[in-house]
Amino acid sequence: MLNVVIFGAPGSGKGTQSELIIKEFGLDHISTGDVLRAEIKAGSELGKIANDYITKGQLVPDELIINILAKVLDSKKDSKGVIFDGFPRTIPQAEALKKMLNERGTDVTVMINLHVDEDELINRLLERGKKSGRSDDNLETIKSRLDVYHSQTAPLAEYYIKEGKHHAVKGVGTIEEIFGFIKEKIESLRVNP
Ligand code: ADP
């Protein structure tokens, strides 16, 4: 399986690039943010709990998100590979992901880390907020999300460097340019995993 973790701060373009990767390589997409927003929309118990965290710009507790992920992963059993978007976001989540994939006879193939500077991130998220209607795309929540990213999520880069799976990509430029770098990396791994 070709399992890609797409990684970066909020607003770094993970969702946009995921769509292109899926089209090119025929992977399945797991976005924990999308899963949570669907639960909120459906008004489920899980959605209600998640909503409290999301509107404050905080992370949903690891245990909850890991359980969700295990279920979603089981629904993708016959997949050629999965792109993980918005997961893992903490070290315990990365460890849980490794365990889950290992139990299914596979592992993360590569982690693509999209680099975008802070001012650009804030601009993009504010711009998105005008159309998305997302409760977390406002300046106050964006700032909390960026703080959470720096304190809890960014340390994952180290984790994947140690695993020998980290690949940095400049996340500023045209969507096609950025995708070009990602595509090149994934293709090189398919030839030489
Ligand atoms: P973004 O990358 O723009 O922050 P996402 O759609 O990935 O957007 O996530 C939105 C929110 O959903 C996060 O701020 C967080 O509250 C929650 N969330 C998503 N994925 C996770 C996760 N893996 N662990 C904890 N919380 C999560």
Boltz pocket constraint, residues with backbone or C-beta under 6 A from the ligand:
constraints:
  - pocket:
      binder: B
      contacts: [[A, 8], [A, 9], [A, 10], [A, 11], [A, 14], [A, 32], [A, 33], [A, 34], [A, 36], [A, 50], [A, 53], [A, 54], [A, 57], [A, 58], [A, 59], [A, 60], [A, 61], [A, 65], [A, 85], [A, 86], [A, 87], [A, 88], [A, 89], [A, 93], [A, 136], [A, 145]]
      max_distance: 6.0
